[in-house]
Amino acid sequence: MFYSKKLKPVKSEKITEKYKNGKIKSTYTLTTFNFKENEYEFYSGKFIEYKKNGKKSYERTMDLFGSLLNSVTYLCCGMIIKSETIDLDTTAKSLEEFLFGRKSTPIITLEKEFYKNDNNELILWKKGILVNGKKSGIWEIYEDGKIKKKKKYKNRDKYKKIEKSLMLK
């Protein structure tokens, strides 16, 4: 990101929020930047959310400007969704647009959904590409480690520009 080189963080604060029962609700870091006498805060680094019983519900890693790099979502019954950003590039035409408009930063992620078998091992269930959180291209659905079916979603413009071999490694 070209604009990120023009901004320097002025402070970084680690925050822990708690439930009324005293257990941790979330932990995260807010990074602050100054630009034209204004302060801009972004989540950065690790952001972890917990359920009231203390178990993790969501964990993500972000860059200094709050853009997702990777995440793990913990669902019921041992299901897990892992997401990894494979392309992140701003189309902002100015530093102001970069700071104010997250729409100028399309994010392409590879998402994998897993379930746990009887031996408590993670088994791949689904795999595909998300463009700004929306399914794109061909998603593969697995059964017993083999592709059971493929489902095609609308290709988003940004997705078309990236080599397929990079996406589905």
N, C-alpha and C positions, 0 to 999 in steps of 0.2 A: 504494500500500500504506500503509494507516494506521499500521501498527506500525513501518514503517521510519523514520518521523519521530521515534519515541521512542528510537531507537538511534543512537549516533554512533560512527564508527570511531575506535579508539584507535591503531591502527597498520596500515600497509599495506606488505607486503614482496614485492619482485619476486624470483622464484626461477627459476633455470635448472638443469635436470637434464641430465646428459650420459651417453652410452653409454660403454662401456669403450674404444671406439675414439676417444674424444674429441669426437665429433660431438654436437651438441645433440639431446637426446631430447624435451625439452619446456620451454616458458617460460610462466610464469603469475604471477599476483599473488594473494597471500592477504591478505584484509582481516580484521582482528580487531576484535571488539566485546566490551565488558564489559557483563554484566548479572547482578545479584545475586551479585557476587564471583566469577563464572565468566567464562571467555573463550570466545568462539565464533568460529571461523574459517570464512570462505567464500571460494571462488574468486571473483575479480571481474575485470572488464576482459577483456583478450585472454588466451586460453589456446590455445597452439599446440603440437601434437604433430608430431614428425618421424619419418621412417623412418630406419633405420641408414645409408642412403645419403645422408641430408641433405635429401631431398624432404619437403615438408609432407604429412602424412596427414590432419590435422584442424585446423580453426581455428574457434574460437567466441568470442563476446563475451557476457559475463554482467553482470548488474547487481551492486550491492554485496553482495547476499545470495545470489549463486550461481545465480540464475534465468537461464535461457537467453534471450538477446535475438536472436541470429542465429548461424548456423554454416555452414561449408563443409566437406564431407568429400570428400577426393580418393581415388578408387578406381582400380583398374587400368584400362588401356586408355583413359585420358583421361576416364573417367566422373566426374561431379561431382554431389554432392547439396547443394543450397542450402536452408537452412531459415531462416525469419524468424518470430519470435513476433508474433502479431497480437492476442493477449489473454492477460493475466497478472494475476490478481487473487486475493488470498488469501481463504480462507473461515475462517481461524483466528479463534477466539473469545477468544484471549488472546495476550500476547506470548510466553509459554512455548511455546504450541502453534505459533506462527509460527517460533520458533527451532528447535524439535525436530522438527516434522512437516512434511516437504515435501509430503505428500499434501494438505495444506490449501491448496496453491497450484497449482491447475490451470493448465496451460499449453497454449494452442492455437497451433499453428504452421502456416504455409503452407510446404509442401515442394515443391521442384521438382527433378526429376532430369534431368540433361543427359548427352549423349554428344558426342564430337568427330567431325566429318565429315572427309572427305579434305583439306579446306582448313584443318583445325585450328580450325574455328569451333564454338562450343557450340550444340547443337541440343536444344531442349526435347523430352523423351521422356515424362515423367509429371508430373502436378501434382495436389495434393490437400491435405487438411487432416489434421493429426495432433492428437489430444487426449491429452495426457500420453504421447506416443510411440506411440499406436495410431491406425491409419488410421480415418477417420471420414467419413461423407458420400459424395459422389460424387468419384471419382478419374478424371481424364482421361488417356488414353494417346494420344500423338501419333505420326504418321508423316508425314514431309515437311512439317512445320509445320501439319498439319491433324489434327483430332480423329479418331482411328481407332476408338476405343471408349471407353465409360464403364463404370466398375465401381463398384457401390454397396457401401458398408460401413455397419455399424451406426452410427447417429448417437449420439454420446455426449451425455449430458444438457447439459453446458456448451455444446456446439456448437449445440444447438437454440436457445439464447438469443441467438445472435449473427446479425446479418443476413448472408445469403448474399452480397450484393453486396460487402460488406467483405472477405469471404474470398477470392473468386476474381477479384480485380482483375488 
